[in-house]
Amino acid sequence: MQIVVAIKQVPARDSAVHIAPHGKWIDEQDLSWEINEPDAYALEAALLLKEKHGGEVVVLCAGPGRVQSSIRDALAKGADRAIHVECEGLEAMDTLAVARLLAAAIAGEKPDLILAGLQSDDLGMGQTGVVLAELLGIPHASIVMELEVDGQSLRVKRELEDGWFQWVRLPLPALVTIQSGISKLRYATLMGIKKAKTKTVQKVEPPIATDHHSVAMHRVHLPERKKQTRLISGAPAEAAAQLVEILRSEVRAL
């Protein structure tokens, strides 16, 4: 089976972020870049399916020349080839424009399955995969925690609210967006890094206009940081229970 994995390159999580002078996006100078974490889990899911069922994994990525590093990283982990849609200003495009870019870029492919991360770490809209499926006219499922291919159908486990889950069966071809943490991510081996240098990266120009958007980024702001001290009263057991609840529900450290 042929699996296409849509990935996005985003600033590394430990990067020091500053607002650009124009105020519409972050200053990209001196940033380090990496594969968007949910997309990395989508790639891992594709590689596991390939190991089980055979076939080909194709990486699809849009962006400037710097995304080549993330594409090569994906190839080093086991993807077979890649499609790079060369374009600037991806952060200024709305979800529909990006989805149209990706849909046009894979028009010549006949994938059985398309995987994407649930959302991007930089914008976090969680829409590109779903819109891409609609443009391609194929069924889709989001927030997928587990997936199984059975002949010409796909069985997926979706995460719902309040700890509930839902199993859904989709006909192939289909698109699913993957939730982070569904499996353990692999590292690129030395042999994989060497093989990545010989794998094909097809560079394509944006097949559609990239300057027409229905949504525009007006201004971005860094979150405000405030220090706050909260005193927890009561007996030691009660105070401990309150502290655990705060760490779980508010701080989300547990």
C-alpha atoms as a printed R data frame, in Angstrom:
    type eleno elety resid chain resno       x      y      z
1   ATOM     1    CA   MET     A     1   0.000  0.000  0.000
2   ATOM     2    CA   GLN     A     2   1.088  3.565 -0.599
3   ATOM     3    CA   ILE     A     3   0.948  5.921  2.368
4   ATOM     4    CA   VAL     A     4   1.458  9.686  2.111
5   ATOM     5    CA   VAL     A     5   2.470 11.478  5.304
6   ATOM     6    CA   ALA     A     6   2.017 15.251  5.433
7   ATOM     7    CA   ILE     A     7   4.613 16.851  7.714
8   ATOM     8    CA   LYS     A     8   5.336 20.422  8.715
9   ATOM     9    CA   GLN     A     9   8.564 21.981  9.917
10  ATOM    10    CA   VAL     A    10   8.145 24.085 13.070
11  ATOM    11    CA   PRO     A    11  10.499 25.875 15.489
12  ATOM    12    CA   ALA     A    12  12.079 23.516 17.990
13  ATOM    13    CA   ARG     A    13  10.312 23.503 21.329
14  ATOM    14    CA   ASP     A    14  13.336 24.801 23.209
15  ATOM    15    CA   SER     A    15  13.778 27.780 20.868
16  ATOM    16    CA   ALA     A    16  13.771 31.303 22.288
17  ATOM    17    CA   VAL     A    17  10.857 32.955 20.469
18  ATOM    18    CA   HIS     A    18  10.749 36.678 19.658
19  ATOM    19    CA   ILE     A    19   8.179 38.668 17.691
20  ATOM    20    CA   ALA     A    20   9.366 39.915 14.287
21  ATOM    21    CA   PRO     A    21   9.505 43.713 13.762
22  ATOM    22    CA   HIS     A    22   6.364 43.687 11.576
23  ATOM    23    CA   GLY     A    23   4.467 42.005 14.423
24  ATOM    24    CA   LYS     A    24   2.679 39.466 12.250
25  ATOM    25    CA   TRP     A    25   4.878 36.456 13.025
26  ATOM    26    CA   ILE     A    26   7.891 35.385 15.027
27  ATOM    27    CA   ASP     A    27  11.465 36.320 14.171
28  ATOM    28    CA   GLU     A    28  12.881 33.259 12.412
29  ATOM    29    CA   GLN     A    29  16.533 34.256 12.731
30  ATOM    30    CA   ASP     A    30  18.662 31.979 14.917
31  ATOM    31    CA   LEU     A    31  15.841 29.460 15.343
32  ATOM    32    CA   SER     A    32  16.369 25.716 15.183
33  ATOM    33    CA   TRP     A    33  13.761 23.675 13.342
34  ATOM    34    CA   GLU     A    34  12.261 20.198 13.636
35  ATOM    35    CA   ILE     A    35   9.391 18.039 12.428
36  ATOM    36    CA   ASN     A    36   6.094 18.989 14.035
37  ATOM    37    CA   GLU     A    37   5.614 16.502 16.883
38  ATOM    38    CA   PRO     A    38   2.122 15.211 15.898
39  ATOM    39    CA   ASP     A    39   3.424 14.772 12.334
40  ATOM    40    CA   ALA     A    40   6.336 12.740 13.701
41  ATOM    41    CA   TYR     A    41   3.794 10.368 15.266
42  ATOM    42    CA   ALA     A    42   1.933 10.203 11.932
43  ATOM    43    CA   LEU     A    43   5.206  9.229 10.241
44  ATOM    44    CA   GLU     A    44   5.839  6.557 12.864
45  ATOM    45    CA   ALA     A    45   2.339  5.135 12.318
46  ATOM    46    CA   ALA     A    46   2.983  5.003  8.567
47  ATOM    47    CA   LEU     A    47   6.318  3.226  9.038
48  ATOM    48    CA   LEU     A    48   4.703  0.642 11.330
49  ATOM    49    CA   LEU     A    49   1.995 -0.027  8.726
50  ATOM    50    CA   LYS     A    50   4.652 -0.394  6.032
51  ATOM    51    CA   GLU     A    51   6.567 -2.897  8.143
52  ATOM    52    CA   LYS     A    52   3.383 -4.921  8.623
53  ATOM    53    CA   HIS     A    53   1.762 -4.668  5.183
54  ATOM    54    CA   GLY     A    54   4.588 -3.588  2.866
55  ATOM    55    CA   GLY     A    55   4.352 -0.769  0.358
56  ATOM    56    CA   GLU     A    56   5.745  2.740  0.208
57  ATOM    57    CA   VAL     A    57   5.802  5.764  2.511
58  ATOM    58    CA   VAL     A    58   5.930  9.157  0.787
59  ATOM    59    CA   VAL     A    59   6.620 12.313  2.796
60  ATOM    60    CA   LEU     A    60   4.836 15.502  1.711
61  ATOM    61    CA   CYS     A    61   6.076 18.855  2.989
62  ATOM    62    CA   ALA     A    62   5.496 22.471  1.968
63  ATOM    63    CA   GLY     A    63   7.808 25.333  2.835
64  ATOM    64    CA   PRO     A    64  11.067 27.115  1.972
65  ATOM    65    CA   GLY     A    65  14.433 25.483  1.372
66  ATOM    66    CA   ARG     A    66  15.110 24.965  5.081
67  ATOM    67    CA   VAL     A    67  12.446 22.221  5.310
68  ATOM    68    CA   GLN     A    68  14.876 19.950  3.456
69  ATOM    69    CA   SER     A    69  16.454 19.113  6.832
70  ATOM    70    CA   SER     A    70  13.146 17.804  8.193
71  ATOM    71    CA   ILE     A    71  12.451 15.933  4.958
72  ATOM    72    CA   ARG     A    72  15.849 14.230  5.178
73  ATOM    73    CA   ASP     A    73  15.148 13.379  8.809
74  ATOM    74    CA   ALA     A    74  11.911 11.653  7.770
75  ATOM    75    CA   LEU     A    75  13.719  9.797  4.994
76  ATOM    76    CA   ALA     A    76  16.423  8.719  7.440
77  ATOM    77    CA   LYS     A    77  13.782  7.218  9.713
78  ATOM    78    CA   GLY     A    78  12.471  5.024  6.897
79  ATOM    79    CA   ALA     A    79  10.300  6.971  4.447
80  ATOM    80    CA   ASP     A    80  10.979  5.954  0.837
81  ATOM    81    CA   ARG     A    81  10.778  9.290 -0.989
82  ATOM    82    CA   ALA     A    82   9.505 12.827 -0.549
83  ATOM    83    CA   ILE     A    83   7.627 15.631 -2.282
84  ATOM    84    CA   HIS     A    84   8.695 19.167 -1.405
85  ATOM    85    CA   VAL     A    85   6.368 22.003 -2.369
86  ATOM    86    CA   GLU     A    86   8.762 24.953 -2.462
87  ATOM    87    CA   CYS     A    87   7.061 28.121 -1.206
88  ATOM    88    CA   GLU     A    88   7.698 31.039  1.112
89  ATOM    89    CA   GLY     A    89   5.398 32.597  3.671
90  ATOM    90    CA   LEU     A    90   3.595 29.436  4.688
91  ATOM    91    CA   GLU     A    91   2.766 30.961  8.083
92  ATOM    92    CA   ALA     A    92   0.725 33.695  6.353
93  ATOM    93    CA   MET     A    93  -1.466 31.226  4.460
94  ATOM    94    CA   ASP     A    94  -4.792 30.139  5.859
95  ATOM    95    CA   THR     A    95  -5.752 26.480  6.302
96  ATOM    96    CA   LEU     A    96  -7.614 26.262  3.010
97  ATOM    97    CA   ALA     A    97  -4.685 27.662  1.015
98  ATOM    98    CA   VAL     A    98  -2.238 25.197  2.589
99  ATOM    99    CA   ALA     A    99  -4.615 22.270  2.030
100 ATOM   100    CA   ARG     A   100  -5.019 23.277 -1.612
101 ATOM   101    CA   LEU     A   101  -1.232 23.293 -2.013
102 ATOM   102    CA   LEU     A   102  -0.948 19.796 -0.596
103 ATOM   103    CA   ALA     A   103  -3.916 18.454 -2.548
104 ATOM   104    CA   ALA     A   104  -2.538 19.725 -5.846
105 ATOM   105    CA   ALA     A   105   0.946 18.384 -5.070
106 ATOM   106    CA   ILE     A   106  -0.297 14.807 -4.624
107 ATOM   107    CA   ALA     A   107  -2.738 14.882 -7.522
108 ATOM   108    CA   GLY     A   108  -0.464 12.539 -9.464
109 ATOM   109    CA   GLU     A   109  -0.185 10.071 -6.580
110 ATOM   110    CA   LYS     A   110  -2.699  7.339 -5.830
111 ATOM   111    CA   PRO     A   111  -2.272  6.860 -2.073
112 ATOM   112    CA   ASP     A   112  -4.269  4.248 -0.210
113 ATOM   113    CA   LEU     A   113  -3.897  6.223  2.994
114 ATOM   114    CA   ILE     A   114  -2.914  9.773  3.964
115 ATOM   115    CA   LEU     A   115  -1.692 10.487  7.479
116 ATOM   116    CA   ALA     A   116  -1.145 13.859  9.130
117 ATOM   117    CA   GLY     A   117  -0.611 15.135 12.637
118 ATOM   118    CA   LEU     A   118  -3.640 16.316 14.566
119 ATOM   119    CA   GLN     A   119  -2.349 19.905 14.658
120 ATOM   120    CA   SER     A   120   0.810 21.961 14.314
121 ATOM   121    CA   ASP     A   121   2.829 23.092 17.311
122 ATOM   122    CA   ASP     A   122   3.151 26.648 15.972
123 ATOM   123    CA   LEU     A   123  -0.417 27.547 14.931
124 ATOM   124    CA   GLY     A   124  -2.390 24.660 16.436
125 ATOM   125    CA   MET     A   125  -5.474 25.061 14.249
126 ATOM   126    CA   GLY     A   126  -6.033 21.332 13.726
127 ATOM   127    CA   GLN     A   127  -7.779 21.891 10.384
128 ATOM   128    CA   THR     A   128  -5.346 21.197  7.533
129 ATOM   129    CA   GLY     A   129  -5.750 17.416  7.475
130 ATOM   130    CA   VAL     A   130  -9.534 17.538  7.593
131 ATOM   131    CA   VAL     A   131  -9.750 20.212  4.877
132 ATOM   132    CA   LEU     A   132  -7.307 18.224  2.721
133 ATOM   133    CA   ALA     A   133  -9.567 15.177  2.955
134 ATOM   134    CA   GLU     A   134 -12.566 17.229  1.897
135 ATOM   135    CA   LEU     A   135 -10.676 18.644 -1.105
136 ATOM   136    CA   LEU     A   136  -9.658 15.124 -2.140
137 ATOM   137    CA   GLY     A   137 -13.170 13.800 -1.604
138 ATOM   138    CA   ILE     A   138 -12.133 10.949  0.695
139 ATOM   139    CA   PRO     A   139 -13.385  9.895  4.151
140 ATOM   140    CA   HIS     A   140 -11.453 11.067  7.181
141 ATOM   141    CA   ALA     A   141 -11.196 10.644 10.942
142 ATOM   142    CA   SER     A   142  -9.459 12.882 13.469
143 ATOM   143    CA   ILE     A   143  -7.772 12.458 16.866
144 ATOM   144    CA   VAL     A   144  -6.792  8.884 16.024
145 ATOM   145    CA   MET     A   145  -5.017  6.855 18.713
146 ATOM   146    CA   GLU     A   146  -4.792  3.499 16.936
147 ATOM   147    CA   LEU     A   147  -5.309  2.248 13.386
148 ATOM   148    CA   GLU     A   148  -5.560 -1.135 11.692
149 ATOM   149    CA   VAL     A   149  -5.675 -1.886  7.963
150 ATOM   150    CA   ASP     A   150  -7.965 -4.752  7.003
151 ATOM   151    CA   GLY     A   151  -8.066 -5.359  3.253
152 ATOM   152    CA   GLN     A   152  -9.745 -2.364  1.644
153 ATOM   153    CA   SER     A   153 -10.879 -0.778  4.892
154 ATOM   154    CA   LEU     A   154  -9.326  0.985  7.856
155 ATOM   155    CA   ARG     A   155 -10.351  0.596 11.485
156 ATOM   156    CA   VAL     A   156  -9.362  3.488 13.769
157 ATOM   157    CA   LYS     A   157  -9.701  4.332 17.450
158 ATOM   158    CA   ARG     A   158 -10.630  7.958 18.080
159 ATOM   159    CA   GLU     A   159 -10.201  9.852 21.334
160 ATOM   160    CA   LEU     A   160 -13.347 11.580 22.582
161 ATOM   161    CA   GLU     A   161 -14.073 13.734 25.622
162 ATOM   162    CA   ASP     A   162 -13.995 12.626 29.274
163 ATOM   163    CA   GLY     A   163 -11.870  9.535 28.635
164 ATOM   164    CA   TRP     A   164 -14.197  8.005 26.031
165 ATOM   165    CA   PHE     A   165 -13.016  6.361 22.807
166 ATOM   166    CA   GLN     A   166 -14.738  5.458 19.544
167 ATOM   167    CA   TRP     A   167 -13.891  2.773 16.974
168 ATOM   168    CA   VAL     A   168 -14.718  3.743 13.386
169 ATOM   169    CA   ARG     A   169 -14.288  1.806 10.137
170 ATOM   170    CA   LEU     A   170 -13.424  3.747  6.959
171 ATOM   171    CA   PRO     A   171 -13.119  2.584  3.356
172 ATOM   172    CA   LEU     A   172  -9.777  3.160  1.650
173 ATOM   173    CA   PRO     A   173  -8.478  5.530  0.418
174 ATOM   174    CA   ALA     A   174  -8.895  7.653  3.533
175 ATOM   175    CA   LEU     A   175  -7.168 10.326  5.596
176 ATOM   176    CA   VAL     A   176  -6.663 10.327  9.352
177 ATOM   177    CA   THR     A   177  -5.054 12.846 11.699
178 ATOM   178    CA   ILE     A   178  -2.894 11.282 14.399
179 ATOM   179    CA   GLN     A   179  -2.806 12.200 18.082
180 ATOM   180    CA   SER     A   180   0.604 12.602 19.725
181 ATOM   181    CA   GLY     A   181   1.894  9.842 21.972
182 ATOM   182    CA   ILE     A   182   0.240  6.842 20.300
183 ATOM   183    CA   SER     A   183   3.569  5.000 19.986
184 ATOM   184    CA   LYS     A   184   7.265  5.344 20.686
185 ATOM   185    CA   LEU     A   185   9.109  7.444 18.124
186 ATOM   186    CA   ARG     A   186  12.149  5.864 16.495
187 ATOM   187    CA   TYR     A   187  15.501  7.523 15.996
188 ATOM   188    CA   ALA     A   188  17.260  7.704 12.658
189 ATOM   189    CA   THR     A   189  20.085  5.162 12.487
190 ATOM   190    CA   LEU     A   190  23.467  5.866 10.954
191 ATOM   191    CA   MET     A   191  22.575  3.564  8.059
192 ATOM   192    CA   GLY     A   192  19.254  5.355  7.664
193 ATOM   193    CA   ILE     A   193  20.999  8.734  7.504
194 ATOM   194    CA   LYS     A   194  23.332  7.415  4.796
195 ATOM   195    CA   LYS     A   195  20.444  5.960  2.775
196 ATOM   196    CA   ALA     A   196  18.477  9.218  3.054
197 ATOM   197    CA   LYS     A   197  21.126 10.967  0.952
198 ATOM   198    CA   THR     A   198  20.286  8.712 -2.014
199 ATOM   199    CA   LYS     A   199  16.498  8.862 -1.744
200 ATOM   200    CA   THR     A   200  14.423 10.963 -4.126
201 ATOM   201    CA   VAL     A   201  13.106 14.352 -3.072
202 ATOM   202    CA   GLN     A   202  10.805 15.698 -5.775
203 ATOM   203    CA   LYS     A   203  10.740 19.486 -5.734
204 ATOM   204    CA   VAL     A   204   7.608 21.073 -7.156
205 ATOM   205    CA   GLU     A   205   6.568 24.694 -7.559
206 ATOM   206    CA   PRO     A   206   3.328 25.789 -5.877
207 ATOM   207    CA   PRO     A   207   0.721 24.484 -8.343
208 ATOM   208    CA   ILE     A   208  -1.758 27.186 -7.320
209 ATOM   209    CA   ALA     A   209  -1.573 30.872 -6.384
210 ATOM   210    CA   THR     A   210  -0.394 31.384 -2.802
211 ATOM   211    CA   ASP     A   211  -1.378 35.027 -2.364
212 ATOM   212    CA   HIS     A   212  -5.162 34.607 -2.095
213 ATOM   213    CA   HIS     A   213  -6.379 33.910  1.435
214 ATOM   214    CA   SER     A   214  -9.704 34.138  3.196
215 ATOM   215    CA   VAL     A   215  -8.013 34.611  6.582
216 ATOM   216    CA   ALA     A   216  -5.027 36.851  7.348
217 ATOM   217    CA   MET     A   217  -2.674 37.012 10.329
218 ATOM   218    CA   HIS     A   218  -2.998 40.516 11.784
219 ATOM   219    CA   ARG     A   219  -0.738 40.405 14.836
220 ATOM   220    CA   VAL     A   220   0.817 37.918 17.235
221 ATOM   221    CA   HIS     A   221   1.703 38.418 20.892
222 ATOM   222    CA   LEU     A   222   3.850 36.566 23.373
223 ATOM   223    CA   PRO     A   223   1.816 35.238 26.312
224 ATOM   224    CA   GLU     A   224   1.942 37.324 29.439
225 ATOM   225    CA   ARG     A   225   3.838 35.825 32.342
226 ATOM   226    CA   LYS     A   226   2.474 36.495 35.783
227 ATOM   227    CA   LYS     A   227   3.671 35.214 39.129
228 ATOM   228    CA   GLN     A   228   1.014 34.117 41.564
229 ATOM   229    CA   THR     A   229   1.226 32.561 45.010
230 ATOM   230    CA   ARG     A   230  -1.636 30.416 46.216
231 ATOM   231    CA   LEU     A   231  -1.877 29.257 49.814
232 ATOM   232    CA   ILE     A   232  -3.525 25.903 50.436
233 ATOM   233    CA   SER     A   233  -5.151 25.623 53.825
234 ATOM   234    CA   GLY     A   234  -6.612 22.700 55.733
235 ATOM   235    CA   ALA     A   235  -5.344 19.470 57.231
236 ATOM   236    CA   PRO     A   236  -2.246 17.916 55.617
237 ATOM   237    CA   ALA     A   237  -4.281 15.207 53.854
238 ATOM   238    CA   GLU     A   238  -6.793 17.726 52.508
239 ATOM   239    CA   ALA     A   239  -4.040 20.132 51.400
240 ATOM   240    CA   ALA     A   240  -2.220 17.311 49.628
241 ATOM   241    CA   ALA     A   241  -5.411 16.313 47.796
242 ATOM   242    CA   GLN     A   242  -5.984 19.925 46.712
243 ATOM   243    CA   LEU     A   243  -2.375 20.214 45.506
244 ATOM   244    CA   VAL     A   244  -2.673 17.044 43.420
245 ATOM   245    CA   GLU     A   245  -5.904 18.293 41.851
246 ATOM   246    CA   ILE     A   246  -4.304 21.660 40.970
247 ATOM   247    CA   LEU     A   247  -1.289 19.940 39.410
248 ATOM   248    CA   ARG     A   248  -3.583 17.646 37.435
249 ATOM   249    CA   SER     A   249  -6.327 19.999 36.197
250 ATOM   250    CA   GLU     A   250  -4.676 23.446 36.114
251 ATOM   251    CA   VAL     A   251  -0.935 22.991 35.768
252 ATOM   252    CA   ARG     A   252  -1.379 19.689 33.876
253 ATOM   253    CA   ALA     A   253   1.845 18.350 35.310
254 ATOM   254    CA   LEU     A   254   0.352 14.953 36.212
